[in-house]
Amino acid sequence: MTHIATKAPELGTYVVSLSFTDEDGAAVTPDSITWDLTDTDGNVVNSRSSVSVATPASSINIVLSAADLAIPRPSMLGRVLTVEAVYDSTYGSNLPFKDEVTFEILPLTNV
């Protein structure tokens, strides 16, 4: 799990950049990539469940904005971006990849 220290602006835009590597640290392009966005209690945010990345690459950007970064209650500032992929390497085919990125939303005064 990785925690991003930079907070996302409430109802703004936030880009999460991801790079995929194999067991030896070499860049790898997954066969498929999906992601989910939840709050820290595991509730799906803005229907962002099993979102498929149309063109998998060894590095991708996931752009979150507006309702992805809304704060329905003051206690719901945290977000968890869970990424799943399937890739091939010298160690096998159709190997699973799963990781999480956590970050917080910065509440804005006049939103």
C-alpha positions as a Markdown table, in Angstrom:
| # | Residue | x | y | z |
|---|---|---|---|---|
| 1 | Met | 0.0 | 0.0 | 0.0 |
| 2 | Thr | 1.2 | 3.5 | -0.9 |
| 3 | His | 0.0 | 6.7 | 0.8 |
| 4 | Ile | 0.1 | 9.9 | -1.2 |
| 5 | Ala | 0.8 | 12.8 | 1.1 |
| 6 | Thr | -0.5 | 15.5 | -1.3 |
| 7 | Lys | -4.2 | 16.0 | -0.5 |
| 8 | Ala | -6.8 | 16.2 | -3.3 |
| 9 | Pro | -8.8 | 19.4 | -3.4 |
| 10 | Glu | -12.5 | 18.9 | -2.5 |
| 11 | Leu | -14.6 | 18.6 | -5.8 |
| 12 | Gly | -11.4 | 19.4 | -7.8 |
| 13 | Thr | -9.2 | 17.3 | -10.0 |
| 14 | Tyr | -6.6 | 14.8 | -8.7 |
| 15 | Val | -4.3 | 12.6 | -10.9 |
| 16 | Val | -2.9 | 9.4 | -9.5 |
| 17 | Ser | 0.1 | 8.2 | -11.6 |
| 18 | Leu | 0.9 | 4.4 | -11.6 |
| 19 | Ser | 3.7 | 2.4 | -13.0 |
| 20 | Phe | 3.7 | -1.4 | -13.3 |
| 21 | Thr | 6.9 | -3.5 | -12.8 |
| 22 | Asp | 7.5 | -7.2 | -12.7 |
| 23 | Glu | 9.2 | -9.2 | -9.9 |
| 24 | Asp | 12.7 | -8.0 | -11.2 |
| 25 | Gly | 11.7 | -4.3 | -11.3 |
| 26 | Ala | 11.4 | -4.2 | -15.1 |
| 27 | Ala | 8.5 | -2.2 | -16.6 |
| 28 | Val | 5.6 | -4.4 | -17.7 |
| 29 | Thr | 2.4 | -3.7 | -19.6 |
| 30 | Pro | -0.5 | -5.5 | -18.0 |
| 31 | Asp | -3.0 | -7.4 | -20.2 |
| 32 | Ser | -5.8 | -5.8 | -18.2 |
| 33 | Ile | -6.2 | -3.1 | -15.5 |
| 34 | Thr | -9.2 | -2.3 | -13.4 |
| 35 | Trp | -9.6 | 0.0 | -10.4 |
| 36 | Asp | -12.0 | 0.8 | -7.6 |
| 37 | Leu | -12.4 | 4.0 | -5.5 |
| 38 | Thr | -13.7 | 3.6 | -1.9 |
| 39 | Asp | -13.8 | 5.6 | 1.3 |
| 40 | Thr | -11.8 | 4.2 | 4.2 |
| 41 | Asp | -14.8 | 2.2 | 5.4 |
| 42 | Gly | -14.9 | 0.3 | 2.0 |
| 43 | Asn | -17.9 | 2.1 | 0.6 |
| 44 | Val | -17.7 | 2.6 | -3.2 |
| 45 | Val | -17.4 | 6.3 | -4.1 |
| 46 | Asn | -19.2 | 7.7 | -7.2 |
| 47 | Ser | -20.0 | 4.2 | -8.7 |
| 48 | Arg | -16.2 | 3.7 | -9.3 |
| 49 | Ser | -16.1 | -0.1 | -9.0 |
| 50 | Ser | -14.3 | -2.3 | -11.5 |
| 51 | Val | -13.4 | 0.6 | -13.8 |
| 52 | Ser | -11.5 | -0.8 | -16.7 |
| 53 | Val | -8.5 | 1.0 | -18.2 |
| 54 | Ala | -9.2 | 1.0 | -22.0 |
| 55 | Thr | -5.5 | 1.0 | -23.0 |
| 56 | Pro | -3.3 | -0.8 | -20.5 |
| 57 | Ala | 0.3 | 0.6 | -20.4 |
| 58 | Ser | 3.3 | 0.2 | -18.1 |
| 59 | Ser | 2.5 | 3.7 | -16.8 |
| 60 | Ile | -1.0 | 5.2 | -16.5 |
| 61 | Asn | -2.8 | 8.2 | -15.0 |
| 62 | Ile | -6.1 | 7.8 | -13.2 |
| 63 | Val | -7.9 | 11.1 | -13.2 |
| 64 | Leu | -10.4 | 11.7 | -10.3 |
| 65 | Ser | -12.6 | 14.7 | -10.2 |
| 66 | Ala | -15.8 | 16.3 | -8.9 |
| 67 | Ala | -18.0 | 13.6 | -7.3 |
| 68 | Asp | -14.9 | 11.4 | -6.8 |
| 69 | Leu | -13.6 | 14.0 | -4.4 |
| 70 | Ala | -16.8 | 15.0 | -2.7 |
| 71 | Ile | -17.1 | 15.0 | 1.1 |
| 72 | Pro | -20.5 | 13.8 | 2.1 |
| 73 | Arg | -19.6 | 13.9 | 5.8 |
| 74 | Pro | -16.6 | 15.5 | 7.6 |
| 75 | Ser | -15.5 | 12.0 | 8.7 |
| 76 | Met | -15.1 | 10.8 | 5.1 |
| 77 | Leu | -11.9 | 12.6 | 4.0 |
| 78 | Gly | -9.9 | 9.4 | 3.1 |
| 79 | Arg | -10.0 | 7.6 | -0.2 |
| 80 | Val | -8.6 | 4.2 | -1.2 |
| 81 | Leu | -7.8 | 3.5 | -4.9 |
| 82 | Thr | -7.5 | -0.2 | -5.4 |
| 83 | Val | -5.8 | -1.4 | -8.6 |
| 84 | Glu | -5.9 | -4.9 | -10.0 |
| 85 | Ala | -4.1 | -6.1 | -13.1 |
| 86 | Val | -3.1 | -9.3 | -14.9 |
| 87 | Tyr | 0.4 | -9.5 | -16.5 |
| 88 | Asp | 2.9 | -11.9 | -17.9 |
| 89 | Ser | 6.6 | -12.2 | -16.9 |
| 90 | Thr | 9.4 | -14.7 | -17.0 |
| 91 | Tyr | 7.8 | -16.2 | -13.9 |
| 92 | Gly | 4.5 | -17.1 | -15.5 |
| 93 | Ser | 1.4 | -16.0 | -17.5 |
| 94 | Asn | -1.7 | -14.3 | -16.2 |
| 95 | Leu | -0.1 | -13.3 | -12.9 |
| 96 | Pro | -2.3 | -11.2 | -10.6 |
| 97 | Phe | -1.3 | -7.7 | -9.4 |
| 98 | Lys | -3.2 | -6.0 | -6.6 |
| 99 | Asp | -2.3 | -2.8 | -4.7 |
| 100 | Glu | -3.8 | 0.1 | -2.9 |
| 101 | Val | -3.1 | 3.8 | -2.9 |
| 102 | Thr | -4.5 | 6.0 | -0.1 |
| 103 | Phe | -4.9 | 9.7 | 0.0 |
| 104 | Glu | -7.0 | 12.4 | 1.8 |
| 105 | Ile | -9.3 | 15.1 | 0.5 |
| 106 | Leu | -8.6 | 18.7 | 1.5 |
| 107 | Pro | -11.9 | 20.4 | 2.5 |
| 108 | Leu | -12.3 | 23.8 | 1.0 |
| 109 | Thr | -13.9 | 26.6 | 2.9 |
| 110 | Asn | -16.2 | 28.0 | 0.1 |
| 111 | Val | -17.3 | 24.8 | -1.5 |
